[in-house]
Amino acid sequence: MVLLGNLGSQPAYAVSGLLVGILVGMTGVGGGSLMTPLLMLLFGVHPTTAVGTDLLFAAATKSVGTTIHSAGKTVDWAIVRRLAAGSVPATIICLGAMAYSGAASHAVTSLISIVLGVSLLLSAISLLFKAQILHFITRRYPEFNTTSSTRLTVLTGVILGILVCLSSVGAGALGTIALIILYPRLPMVRIVGSDIAHAVPLTLLAGAGHWLLGTIDFPLLGMLLIGSIPGIIIGSFTARYAPEALLKACLGIVLAIVGFKLLAK
């Protein structure tokens, strides 16, 4: 677990939270995708602690986004319930397996690094080739009926629950593109709002489980939030002026590089 006794490192944690917060505010993506590998590769935080701390970090920051989207009536709560029907039990089972194997064991640590690397690569692909992916899927499967969408949404929740529990990555870029495919007629703002709303209980549950496993560094979490909360506010206000396509392309390239780096360790 990271010890924050090194006072010189504390401003760096806050600055990291600020930069990630600004990026999330501008693009809606990048919380877990950037913060967890940043903690592991730049600050040397143990993988399990990095994931656990980032989960509560994501829960706190995305709560603000959920409040805004809910007030604007841009959350489809039926979709959120379907996702949660899959993600909640999957997360509980995943946490139980981690507790049984030992959260700090070599096997769990190695699995986290592998899942994190793969998740980052998938997120990068979804960001860089989103248009091509959607074009291929919609052309091959022009319409999902209600029954298929419901069943596949629950299955998507299962996959997201496992990915988020092990890596804290997946609820953003991967969740969004899955919902776009499953609900092609739903306005984009409701897709994003529903994905963010689902991410809050998912990351909170997974984070609570990591807390029970003893893998949360609360001083580190506090320093990250000191930076991220104003960062999200800044990012949200400047989002309309930011070149979103360029930002997401750059983010996708960074995630691909980091993903390969983690898998090569």
Steps between C-alpha positions, in 0.01 A plus 500: 500500500624849420622703794442870463765594748704629208366854501668575169275250325171644625483793254569253218198291604278809506629617161437153356144511634456848349619397153293181495197691628531758221526225238196314637303823507588570136453152351312289755779241474832453675431457872593138564675469165761757598504515879567133576796459258627843608508389864669171409755614244583853613460481879573132554175423681423128547254387226227392742525825697500705179180329379323523837588866556404595144161330536398730786661790313274421201191456719551842658573687177227336290240568770524865396438407136205280594341781699527734201367244251217396732392860548501542123291182459768340282521169686306195381453322832360186333837452325684572823297228677574248224873572516497478879313166485812358339778709652403483867504119539807475273685752717405319822619165360823659372570659841433166671747329269761769575447460875533122471820523294649784705469857374875561517605158369727467198224328302247779560761771434601340171134455398428867574792614284390277210131598522598867533723481192233326291230741623714799404561358153126436451421853622761641261349307208151620590620860506714490184266289286160581648344606168626191315385265777152652510471495122592132484267397784200702381542374144524138610229526768278794395265472796484325833155410629405584858556148632846471344601846620392423856685167510814642341492804732504269804788305343682829437454579870660166593805573285532857629466381860793259463717748310436785742551283809838379374630807321265799572487539118208436268202694631583802281609437142395134481168553676411792275573324171307190614193711577525681165493162323214363712287816493571670163189720520578640845641856497872515575449718806280229658757233411772696681272587792391138546857373479620750761205423729576127484870564567430658840343201683733262312820677604361568848418132555833384361679769700321397821607143437861610457464700823403181683798328339724778636611627159396867528752776573276774640768772535587443133129507409461833681789658312366379165153642572646836604620532142226316311193683633606845372641325192162352409334838545759666274474223242120509496491874439767488227366185330304696240816677384732196500580303182334181631597283202866596533497449877344154471746402225795605717347320799453184295866503392617552860278215626635267229861581595431450872307179433789351302743612770300322772468180296873504425599515869 
